[in-house]
Amino acid sequence: MPGRLLPKRVTRMAKVSVKRAPSPERSVDRLKGKGASIAKVGVQNKMDSWRAHHAYSAKISLRDLLASPLQSIMIGLVIAIALSLPGALLIVIDNVQALGERWNGGAGITVFLEQNVSPSVVAGLNDQLAAREGMKHIEYISPEQALEEFGQASGFADVLSLLDENPLPGVFLLQPDPSFPGSGLPALLESLRDMEGIAWVQMDLEWVQKLDSIMSLAQRITSILSLVLVLGIVLSVGNTISLAIESRRDEIVVSKLVGATDAFVRRPFLYTGVWYGLAGGIIAVGLLFVMTGMLDGPVSRLSALYQSDFELSGLDLQSAALMLLASLFLGYGGAWLAVSRHLHDIQPR
């Protein structure tokens, strides 16, 4: 619960003074008889008072939250779960995209040459392919080498030796760099088909397109889920602050009677929302780090079985800082909406 707007001693004095306050006519007559003067407050004094009340509001609201740890932990857990769910989905999407880029780079492109192509054309194609950006490895298999490998693999080497001519064309085996984007593969294949001496280019792009579609759908679902959970955080914090405001209605009325502004009354409740958001963000970051640590070992063992050096990437420091900042703003926003909605209705009579 947020801290008191004013110390108890000041609140009690304000209540007594309001009950015993003289009429406006007697106050004016008394001021006229004694020669009343108006005191002016300097800008520096206003700034000092503003900073002092900020420090008081932050300290007293934090102290009151620590005084009711069960309620504070429950609200912090609600915020943490709402933040960690989309955070976990984003981590999964990033890792799947990174794995997909590795598959894109590991997928080979087979370039079939035309029959009886001249050695000069083969040499020119080799130079052109080597000069292309994004190519990790280029290997040329001559028709003779292809026929020999096919005979050894099929066991029909003796039968193939009886052929009058070699039916197999020369082949280039291309392996794109792992950093080469999957979206650029269709354009790469189309450009290869237009080169002189190339009869056919083959690569299975269906799985790449399916993976891109799945990732786009997952990102869209994550965005929608994030919006829903953000709304849940704002409503949760706002409901808690609303209950706190109602429990301190009399104190707010007294504060306004003695001259407190809306900003003065609003400040402790806003700090309460900030503390809730900070607690939820810290718990959410901790949950994501624990989740990543628990999955790191199994993912590494599975990667080793497929002879890959893939490593699970978790939440980095920049993402953790952004999550904490987002949780702070969500807590502040929920508190601000609740206070703005209730504060206007609470007026001295």
N, C-alpha and C positions, 0 to 999 in steps of 0.2 A: 504494500500500500504506500502511496506517496507520503512524503513528510508533511509536517504541519506548515501551514502558510506563515504563521507567526508563532513565536514562543508562547507557552501556556500563560506565563505571567502577563504578557501583553494582551493576550486574548481576554483574560479575566478582567483586566483593567478596562478594556474597550467595552465589554458588556456592561460593566457597572456605570461607566461614563455615559453610555447610550441611554441607560435607564434614568440617570439623574441629570441628563442634559437639560439646561435651561431653555426657555423659549427663545426664538430668534430675536424678539423685541428686546428682551432683557440683555441678550448678548450684545446687541448693537449699542444699547444705552451704556453698558459697562465699558465697551471699547471707546465710546465717545468721551466718557468721563475720565478715563485714564490715558487718553491720547495714544491709541493703539497704532503700531507700525507694522509694515509688511516686511518679513525677512526674505531676502533673496538668496537662492541657492546657486552656487557657481557650477560651471560645466564639470570641473574636476570632481566636485563633491558628488554630482550625479553619476559620473562614471565609476567612482569608488563604491557608491551604493549599489550600482548595477552589478559590478563584479562581485561584491560581497554577497548579494542575494543569489547570484548564480552559484557561488561556492557553497552557500548554505543550503540551497535547494538540492544540489547534487549530493552533498554529504548526507543530509537528513533523509532523502529518498532512498539512497543506498542502504543506510542504516535500518530503515524500516523494512526494506526488502529482506535484509539478512535476519531481521527479527521474526519473519514468517518464512522460513526456508522451504517448507513443503509446498506452499502455494507458488513461490518463486520458481522452484525447480519444475513444477508441473507446467507452468506457462513457458519456461525456457525449453522444456522438452517438446512442447507443441510446436514452437517456432523452429526448433532444431530439426524435427522430423519433416516439417513442411519445406525446409531449405535443403535438407540432405537428399530427398527423393529426386528432385530435378538435377541436383549436383551429381548424384550417382549415375543418372542417365546420361548426362553430358560426358562423364568420364568414360562410360562404356562406348558412346558414339565416337569419341576421339580415338580410343584404342582400336575400334573396328575399322575406322578410316585409315589409321596408320597401318594396320595389318593389310587392308585392301591395297594400299599403295605398294606395300612389299610384294603382294601377289601380282600387281600390275607390272612391277619391274621384273619379277621372276617369270612371268608368262612370256614364252617365246613367240616370235613372229617368223613364219616360214615363207620365204620368197622363192617361188618356182620360176626358173628362167625358161625362155623359149628354146625349142629344140635347135641343135646345131648352131648355137650362138657363138660368135667368134671370141677368141681369148682377149682381144683388145676391148670388146664390149664388157666382158667380165671384169677386166681390170678397171675400166672406167666406172662400172657400177660399184666395185669395192671401194674406190676412192670417194665416190659420192656418198655412199652409206657411212663411211668412216668420218666424213666431214659433217654429218648431221649431228645436231645437238640432241642429247638425251639417249644416245646409244652407248650401252655399257660394254657389249661384246658382239663381235661380228665374226662369223665362221662361214667359209665357203666349202661346199661339198661338190666335187666334180661328178659328172655322170658315171665315170668309171668307179670312183670310190663309192657312190651310192649303190651301184649294181653289186659291188663286192659285199658291202654291208648287208644288203637285202638278201643276197644268197646265203651268207653265213647265218643270218637270223632266221630265215625260212627253211634252210636245209635243202634248197633246190639249186645249189651252186652248179652242179653238173648239168642240170637241165638248162640253166640260164646261159651256160657257156656255148650252147648249141645255137643261140640266137644269132641271126645275121647282123643285127644292129642293136645298139643299146636303146631301149625305149624310155629310160629314165632321164629327166633333164637335170641340169645343174641346179643347186639349191643354195641359197643364203639363209643361215640361221641367225636371226637378230634377237638380242636381248636388251630391252629398254632399261634405262637407269631406274633404280627404285624411286627416285624423286620425280620421275616423269608422271604428270597427272593423268589419271584415267580418262578424264574428259577430252584429252588431246589425242587419244589413240585412234578414233575414227578418222580424223584429219590426216594423221600419219599414214594410215593404211591407204587412204585415197591418193595421197601424194606418191606413195610407192607404186601403186598400180599404173600411174601415168608415166613412169620412167621407161626409157627405151630398153628393150631386151627382157622385160619382166612380163611373164604370161599370167601369173596368178599370185595373190598374197592371201595367206590364211592365218587367221587368229580368232579364237573363240571369244567374242565380245559380249555374248549374251549374259554371262555371269557377272561381268563388270557392270553392265547396264542394270541388272537386277540389284546388285549391291548398292549402286548409286540411288536407285529408287527407294530401297529400304532405308538408306541413311536419310534421305530427304523426308520420308514419312516419319522416321523416328525423331528427327529434329522438329518437325511440325507438332508431333504429339508432346514432345518435351516443352515446347513453347506454350501450348495450351495448358498443360498440367502446371507449369510454372505460374501462369496467370491465375489459375484457380487457387493454388496454394498461397500465392501472395495475398489474394483477397481473404483467404482464411486467416492468415497471420494478422492482417489489419483488423479484421473483425474480432479476433481473439483478444488482441491487445486493447482495442477500443472498448470491448465489453468489460474487461477488467478495470480500465480507467473509469468507465461510467459508474461502476459500482463504488469505486473509491470517491468519486465526486459526490454521489448521493450520500455516502456516509459522512461527508464533511460539508454538507450543505450549510449548516448553521455557521461553521467557521468561515465559509466563503462569504456569507452575508455580513458577518461582523467585519471581515477584512475590507469589504467594499464600503461599509459604513464609515470606517476610519480613513478612507481615501485610497485604498488599494486599486490599482488599475487592473484591467483584464490580463495584461501581460504579466503582471506581478502574480496574479492568482494562477495563471496558466502554467507558469514556469516549473513548479515542483512536479506537476503531473507529466509534463513533457520529459523531464529527466527520468521519471519512472519508466516511461515507454522506452527511452534510450537504454536504460539498464536492462530491461527485459530483452530488447533486441540484441544487445551485446552478449548477454548470457546465452541466448539461443544460437547466435552465430558461432560462439566458441564451441558449444556442444556439437553443432553441425559439422564444423571443421574437424573436430576430434573424431566424430563418427566416420567421416570419409577417410581419414588417415588410417583408422583401425580397419575399415573394410578393405582398403587397398593393401594393407599389410597382410591381412588374412588370405587374400587371393593371390598375392605375389608368388608364393611358393608353388601352389598347384599350376599356375599359368607357366611358370618357368619350366617345371617338369614336363608339362604337355608340349611346350615349345621344343624342348630337347628331344622328345620322341620324334618330332617331325624335322629334326636337324635344322632348327632355326634358332637365331639369337634374339628373337622377339622378347621384349621385356614390357611388363605392364606399367604404364605411366599413370600416376595418380594425380592428386591435387598439388600444384606447385604453389610457391609462396605468393605469387601475384594473384592467382585465382583465390587463394585463401583470404588474402587481404580484401579482394573485391566482394567476397561472400560476407565478410565481417562488416564491410561498409554498407552493403545492401541490407543486412539485418538491422543495423543501426537506423537506417532511413525508414525501414518498415515499422520498427518500434516507435520511432518518432512520429511517423505519419498516422499510425493507429491512435496514438495518444492525442495528437493534434485534432484529428477528426472528432474524437469523443469529447474533448474539452470544448471545442468550438460549438458543438451541437448542444451541450448542456449549459455552458457558461452564460449564454445569452438569456436563458430562462431563469437563472438564479439572480434575482435583483432584490435589494432591500425594499421593504414596504413602509 
